[in-house]
Amino acid sequence: MPEPDYRQFLIDTLEKRRSAFLRNYASVLEKPDPDPVHDLRVSIRRLSAILSLLAKLGRRDAGNETVTNLEKMLKPLGELRDVHVRIEWIKQFSPHPSNASEKIIGMLQETEKSIIESFVPNLEAVFSDRIKGFRSEDFINPVDKMLKVTLASLDDLCHREILFLLKRFAKRFGCFKKNGSTTQMHRARIALKKFRYTFEIFSDFYPDLKLDVLQDFQTRLGDMHDLELLAEWLAGQKETIPLADQQDLERLSIKAEGERKRRLYKLRKNLAGDIEVLKKWRDIMKEGKDGKKKAALKNARAEVVSLCERFDPDPPHAAYVTKLAIKLFDELGKLGLHEIDERHKILFEYGCLLHDIGWVDGQQKHHKRSFKMICEADLPLNKKDKLTIALIARFHRKGEPGKQEEFLELPRKDRAAIAKLAAIIRIADVLDRLHNRNVKIEGVAVKDDKVVITVSAGAIEDISEDAISKKSAYFQTAFGMPAVIIEKVAAGSKPGAAGKKSGS
């Protein structure tokens, strides 16, 4: 499946959900039967879910006003739905109507008529231009503005939000498993609804996750909730039923309570398996998104290499610096000196490959030109990733990440990674200062509170200590300890002989 245009996708989904809501609203006004009422409630939840998502992504409260108005409609709809559900349960518990069941059903039908009489005016009072006439742009434009400020991608934000909703549902479901309280069950049910109606928007992007699993969860929790309410309601009807029918009423109450206990037992019995299902969902969603992002980054490599070959006067030097830098990155990671993730490693590779493209117009300020050229390049990467690559190239020569406007635009995690990556690329760059690709990194270790980088014998004898010192100076700022570069002792040297030492 090609990568979708998330912005247009969200606009289209918003319009579809609003159209469904308006259609179901008209159907209920015409005939408030159980099916239209159910469809309207679902369409309200679906419309509220996408409006809430957009309001959250755009960090605005105005969208929540529309959601609040929509959810005001749910109260009379919920009351009507509860009446319908109670009638169906009583018919199920009393297939051969008794006096008590007939009287109770009659009472519920009268309640239904009463709700419907005030039902339509209540709906119309809530159904204002804020619901009927809102524009998609009112919700998507604030999201666009926030994306420009945060440099985040829309698909990442959407994925993060539905993963958050899944984790919240799983947590509340886990709390229900722990103490079994009906309050926790009710909270889990609400969290599930919010997750389900948001996940539905993007379900086609997660083909391994089936919506019927969520529907099954929701049905089981919903039935439990309905039976609890029914049992409580029947217990309160003793004063409204004649004494002669009290026995029938008691039988109905016993059946309702028995069904509730049976379903609760089955629900608890399956809890461990259900929680495992939720964990698998979380892992699939996380791994699937991370895998797609990593694949997209790797797919950009050919165009990065092409950009390097087009403008860098010495592409083999860029490739060799990249090799040395990645070697240092891996060795420092093994020592626990950084916890930079795989995504940043790929971006680091691209920054190394492109660090010298600014040389196309000469040596002076070429690091700043490299930065500008990368930012303006037509690479298949989002703005934040291009900026990260450009900053790595920008700081390969001199200057320190700190107060630069572009650097400060990035989240703290990205800034921390770039600072360490800038320190690494400087050392890799000076190791191939002569562009002869003769240096090999033999080992990296921490000794006496210093990072000791051992290179092949004779590899840096023609590189000035001043150049190495300048290039490695920032390492202490970034890593909290200085870096020292030494040559491996040549074969045949006397025991205890030391190679050339350079660095901070």
C-alpha positions in Angstrom: 0.0 0.0 0.0 1.5 3.4 -0.9 2.1 5.8 1.9 -1.2 7.8 2.3 -1.5 11.6 2.4 -2.6 11.7 6.0 -3.8 15.3 5.9 -6.2 14.6 3.0 -7.1 11.3 4.5 -8.2 12.9 7.8 -10.2 15.6 5.9 -12.0 12.8 3.9 -12.6 10.8 7.0 -14.0 13.8 8.9 -16.4 14.5 6.0 -17.5 10.9 5.8 -18.2 10.7 9.5 -20.0 14.0 9.5 -22.2 12.9 6.6 -23.0 9.6 8.4 -23.9 11.6 11.5 -26.3 13.9 9.6 -27.9 11.0 7.9 -28.5 9.0 11.1 -29.7 12.2 12.9 -32.4 12.6 10.2 -33.4 8.9 10.5 -33.8 9.2 14.3 -35.9 12.3 14.0 -38.1 10.5 11.5 -38.3 7.2 13.5 -36.6 6.8 16.9 -36.6 3.0 16.8 -33.8 0.9 18.3 -31.7 0.5 15.1 -31.7 4.2 14.1 -30.9 5.2 17.7 -28.0 2.7 17.8 -26.7 4.0 14.5 -26.8 7.6 15.6 -25.0 6.8 18.9 -22.2 5.1 17.0 -22.0 7.9 14.4 -21.7 10.5 17.2 -18.9 8.5 18.8 -17.1 8.2 15.5 -17.4 11.9 14.7 -16.4 12.8 18.3 -13.3 10.6 18.0 -11.9 12.3 14.9 -12.8 15.8 16.2 -11.1 15.0 19.5 -8.0 13.7 17.7 -7.7 16.8 15.5 -8.3 19.1 18.4 -5.5 17.3 20.4 -3.1 17.4 17.4 -3.8 21.0 16.9 -3.6 21.8 20.6 -6.8 23.8 20.6 -9.9 23.8 22.8 -12.4 25.1 20.2 -12.8 21.6 18.7 -13.7 20.3 22.1 -16.8 22.6 22.2 -18.2 20.8 19.2 -17.4 17.4 20.8 -19.1 18.5 24.0 -22.2 19.5 22.1 -22.2 16.2 20.3 -21.9 14.2 23.5 -24.8 16.1 25.0 -26.9 14.2 22.4 -25.7 10.9 23.8 -27.6 11.3 27.1 -31.2 11.1 25.7 -30.0 8.6 23.2 -28.5 6.5 25.9 -31.7 6.7 28.0 -33.7 5.5 25.0 -31.2 2.8 24.3 -31.2 1.5 27.9 -35.0 1.2 27.7 -34.8 -0.8 24.5 -32.1 -3.1 25.9 -34.0 -3.8 29.1 -37.1 -4.8 27.1 -35.0 -7.2 25.1 -33.3 -8.7 28.2 -36.7 -9.2 29.9 -38.2 -10.9 26.9 -35.1 -13.2 26.9 -35.5 -14.0 30.6 -39.3 -14.5 30.3 -40.0 -16.1 26.9 -43.5 -17.0 28.1 -44.6 -13.6 29.5 -45.7 -13.5 33.1 -47.8 -10.8 34.7 -44.8 -9.2 36.2 -42.8 -9.2 32.9 -45.8 -7.8 30.9 -46.3 -5.0 33.5 -42.6 -4.2 33.5 -42.4 -4.1 29.7 -45.5 -1.9 29.7 -43.8 0.4 32.1 -40.7 0.6 30.0 -42.8 1.3 26.9 -44.4 4.2 28.7 -41.0 5.4 29.7 -39.9 5.1 26.0 -42.9 7.3 24.9 -42.0 9.9 27.5 -38.4 10.1 26.5 -39.4 10.4 22.8 -41.7 13.3 23.6 -38.9 15.4 25.0 -36.3 13.6 22.9 -36.6 15.4 19.6 -36.7 18.9 21.1 -33.6 18.1 23.2 -31.7 16.8 20.1 -32.7 19.9 18.1 -31.6 22.2 20.9 -28.1 20.7 20.9 -28.0 20.4 17.1 -26.6 23.9 16.4 -24.6 25.4 13.6 -21.5 24.4 15.6 -22.3 20.8 14.7 -24.1 21.3 11.4 -21.9 24.0 9.8 -18.4 23.5 11.0 -15.7 23.4 8.4 -13.0 20.8 8.1 -10.4 23.6 7.8 -11.3 24.8 11.3 -9.8 21.6 12.6 -7.1 20.7 10.1 -5.5 24.2 9.9 -4.4 24.3 13.6 -2.8 20.9 13.0 -0.8 22.3 10.1 0.4 25.2 12.2 1.5 22.8 15.0 3.4 20.6 12.6 5.4 23.6 11.4 6.3 24.5 14.9 7.2 20.9 16.1 8.5 19.6 12.8 6.7 16.3 13.6 5.0 14.3 10.9 1.3 13.9 10.9 1.4 10.1 10.6 3.7 9.8 13.6 1.4 12.0 15.7 -1.7 9.9 14.7 0.1 6.7 15.4 1.3 8.0 18.8 -2.2 9.0 19.8 -3.9 5.6 18.9 -1.0 3.8 20.6 -1.6 6.0 23.7 -5.3 5.2 23.7 -4.5 1.4 23.4 -2.1 1.6 26.3 -4.7 3.4 28.4 -7.3 0.8 27.7 -4.9 -2.0 28.4 -3.9 -0.4 31.7 -7.5 0.0 32.8 -8.4 -3.5 31.7 -5.4 -4.7 33.8 -6.7 -2.7 36.8 -10.1 -4.5 36.3 -8.2 -7.9 36.3 -6.4 -7.0 39.5 -9.3 -6.0 41.7 -12.4 -7.0 39.6 -14.4 -3.9 40.6 -17.3 -2.8 38.4 -15.9 0.7 38.5 -12.7 -0.4 36.9 -14.7 -2.4 34.4 -16.7 0.7 33.5 -13.5 2.7 33.1 -12.1 0.0 30.8 -15.2 0.1 28.7 -15.1 3.8 28.2 -11.3 3.7 27.4 -12.1 0.9 24.9 -14.7 3.0 23.1 -12.3 5.9 22.7 -9.6 3.6 21.4 -11.9 1.7 19.0 -13.5 4.7 17.3 -10.1 6.4 16.8 -8.4 3.2 15.7 -11.1 2.6 13.1 -9.9 5.7 11.3 -6.6 4.0 10.6 -7.5 0.3 10.6 -6.6 -0.2 7.0 -3.0 0.7 7.8 -2.8 -2.1 10.3 -4.0 -5.2 8.3 -2.8 -7.6 11.0 -5.2 -6.1 13.6 -8.8 -7.1 13.2 -11.6 -4.8 14.3 -13.8 -7.7 15.3 -11.4 -8.3 18.3 -12.3 -4.8 19.6 -16.0 -5.4 18.9 -15.9 -8.6 20.9 -14.2 -6.8 23.8 -16.8 -4.0 23.7 -19.8 -6.4 23.4 -18.6 -8.4 26.4 -18.0 -5.4 28.6 -21.2 -3.7 27.4 -23.3 -6.8 28.2 -21.9 -6.9 31.7 -22.7 -3.2 32.2 -26.2 -3.7 30.8 -26.9 -6.6 33.1 -25.7 -4.7 36.2 -27.9 -1.8 35.4 -30.9 -4.2 34.7 -30.4 -6.0 38.0 -30.3 -2.7 39.9 -33.3 -1.4 38.1 -35.4 -4.6 38.7 -34.5 -4.5 42.4 -36.0 -1.0 42.5 -39.4 -2.1 41.0 -40.8 -3.9 44.0 -42.9 -1.0 45.1 -44.4 -0.5 41.6 -45.5 -4.2 41.1 -48.5 -5.6 42.9 -47.8 -8.2 45.7 -49.4 -10.9 43.6 -46.7 -10.5 41.0 -43.8 -10.1 43.4 -42.8 -13.8 42.9 -42.6 -13.3 39.1 -40.5 -10.2 39.6 -38.2 -12.1 41.9 -37.7 -14.8 39.3 -36.8 -12.1 36.7 -34.3 -10.6 39.2 -32.7 -14.0 39.9 -32.3 -14.7 36.2 -30.8 -11.3 35.5 -28.4 -11.7 38.4 -27.5 -15.3 37.5 -26.8 -14.2 33.9 -24.6 -11.3 35.2 -22.6 -13.7 37.4 -22.2 -16.2 34.6 -20.9 -13.7 32.2 -18.6 -12.1 34.8 -17.1 -15.5 35.6 -16.5 -16.1 31.9 -15.0 -12.7 31.5 -12.6 -13.1 34.4 -11.7 -16.6 33.2 -10.5 -15.2 29.9 -8.8 -12.1 31.3 -5.3 -13.4 31.1 -5.8 -14.3 27.4 -7.4 -11.0 26.7 -4.5 -9.1 28.2 -2.1 -11.1 26.1 -4.1 -10.1 23.0 -3.8 -6.4 24.0 0.0 -6.8 24.4 0.3 -8.3 21.0 -1.7 -5.5 19.5 0.6 -3.0 21.2 3.7 -4.8 20.0 2.4 -5.1 16.4 1.4 -1.5 16.2 4.8 -0.3 17.6 6.9 -2.7 15.6 4.9 -2.1 12.4 5.3 1.7 12.6 8.9 1.5 13.6 9.6 -0.9 10.7 7.8 1.3 8.2 9.8 4.4 9.3 13.0 2.5 9.2 12.3 1.2 5.7 11.4 4.6 4.5 14.6 6.0 5.9 16.7 3.2 4.3 14.9 3.8 1.0 16.2 7.3 0.9 19.9 6.1 0.9 20.2 6.0 -2.9 19.1 9.6 -3.3 21.5 10.7 -0.5 24.4 9.0 -2.2 23.4 10.6 -5.5 23.4 14.0 -3.8 26.8 13.4 -2.4 28.2 12.3 -5.8 26.7 15.3 -7.5 28.2 18.0 -5.3 31.0 16.6 -3.2 34.4 16.9 -4.9 35.7 13.8 -3.1 32.8 11.3 -2.5 35.3 8.5 -1.5 36.4 10.7 1.4 32.8 11.2 2.5 32.2 7.4 2.3 35.3 6.7 4.3 34.4 9.3 7.0 31.0 7.6 7.2 32.6 4.2 7.7 34.8 5.5 10.5 32.0 7.4 12.1 29.6 4.4 12.2 32.4 2.3 13.6 32.9 4.9 16.4 29.2 5.1 16.9 28.9 1.3 17.4 31.9 1.0 19.7 30.8 3.9 21.9 27.3 2.4 22.1 28.8 -0.9 23.2 30.5 0.9 26.1 27.2 2.5 27.1 28.3 6.0 26.3 25.2 6.8 24.3 21.7 5.3 23.9 21.1 6.8 20.4 18.4 4.8 18.5 18.5 3.1 15.1 16.7 6.0 13.4 19.3 8.5 14.4 22.0 6.1 13.3 20.6 6.1 9.8 20.3 9.9 9.8 23.9 10.1 11.1 25.1 8.0 8.2 23.3 10.4 5.8 24.8 13.4 7.6 28.3 11.9 7.2 27.8 11.2 3.5 26.6 14.8 2.9 28.9 16.7 5.2 31.1 18.1 2.5 28.7 18.8 -0.3 29.2 22.5 0.5 32.7 22.2 -1.0 31.0 22.6 -4.4 31.6 26.4 -3.9 34.9 26.2 -2.0 36.3 25.4 1.4 35.3 28.6 3.2 32.1 28.1 5.3 31.4 24.9 3.4 29.8 23.3 6.5 27.2 26.1 6.5 26.5 25.6 2.8 26.2 21.9 3.4 23.5 22.6 5.9 21.6 24.9 3.6 21.9 22.5 0.6 20.6 19.5 2.6 17.6 21.5 3.9 16.7 22.6 0.4 17.4 19.2 -1.2 14.5 17.2 -2.6 15.0 14.1 -0.5 12.2 11.6 0.4 12.4 12.6 4.0 10.3 14.6 6.4 11.4 18.1 7.4 12.6 17.0 10.9 14.8 14.2 9.5 16.3 16.5 6.8 17.0 19.1 9.5 18.7 16.5 11.7 20.9 15.4 8.8 21.7 19.0 7.9 22.7 19.9 11.5 25.0 16.9 11.7 26.7 18.1 8.5 26.7 21.7 9.8 28.6 20.8 13.0 31.1 18.5 11.5 33.7 21.3 11.3 33.3 23.8 14.1 30.7 25.6 16.1 28.7 23.9 18.9 25.1 22.9 18.9 23.3 25.3 21.3 21.5 28.5 20.5 21.0 28.1 16.8 17.3 28.6 15.9 17.1 25.5 13.7 18.7 23.3 16.4 16.3 24.6 19.1 13.3 23.8 16.9 13.9 20.1 17.5 12.7 18.0 20.5 15.2 17.6 23.4 15.9 13.9 22.4 16.9 14.9 18.9 19.1 17.8 20.2 20.9 15.5 22.6 21.6 12.9 19.9 22.9 15.6 17.4 25.3 16.9 20.0 27.0 13.5 20.4 26.8 12.7 16.7 28.6 16.0 16.0 31.4 15.0 18.3 31.7 11.6 16.6 31.8 13.0 13.0 34.5 15.5 13.9 36.8 12.7 15.0 36.0 10.6 12.0 36.6 13.5 9.7 40.0 14.4 11.1 41.1 10.7 11.0 40.8 11.0 7.2 42.1 14.5 7.1 44.6 13.6 4.3 41.8 11.9 2.2 44.0 8.8 1.8 41.6 6.4 3.6 44.5 4.7 5.4 43.2 4.9 9.0 41.6 1.9 10.7 40.0 2.0 14.1 41.4 -0.9 16.0 39.5 -0.4 19.3 37.7 2.0 21.6 37.9 1.8 25.4 37.5 3.9 28.6 40.7 4.3 30.6 41.4 6.7 33.4 38.2 8.6 32.7 39.1 9.1 29.0 37.8 7.5 25.8 40.9 6.0 24.2 40.5 5.5 20.4 43.2 3.2 19.1 44.0 3.5 15.3 46.3 1.5 13.1 50.0 2.0 13.4 51.4 5.1 11.6 47.9 6.1 10.5 48.0 9.6 12.0 51.7 10.4 12.0 51.2 13.0 9.2 48.1 14.6 10.8 49.0 17.5 13.0 48.3 17.2 16.7 46.7 20.7 16.6 44.1 19.5 14.0 43.3 16.4 16.0 43.1 18.4 19.2 40.7 21.0 17.7 38.5 18.3 16.2 38.3 16.2 19.3 37.8 19.1 21.8 34.0 19.0 21.5 33.9 15.4 22.5 34.3 16.2 26.2 31.4 18.7 26.0 29.1 16.1 24.4 30.2 13.0 26.3 31.5 14.4 29.6 35.0 13.0 29.1 37.8 13.7 26.7 38.8 11.6 23.8 42.4 10.5 23.2 43.6 9.0 19.9 46.6 6.7 20.0 48.3 4.6 17.3 48.5 0.8 17.7 52.0 -0.4 18.6 53.6 -1.6 15.4 54.7 -5.3 15.2 58.3 -5.8 16.3 58.3 -2.8 18.6 59.9 -3.2 22.0 57.5 -4.2 24.8 55.9 -1.2 26.5 56.5 1.1 23.5 53.6 3.5 23.0 52.3 4.9 19.7 51.7 8.6 19.0 49.0 10.2 21.3 46.8 13.0 20.2 43.5 14.5 21.4 42.0 16.4 24.2 
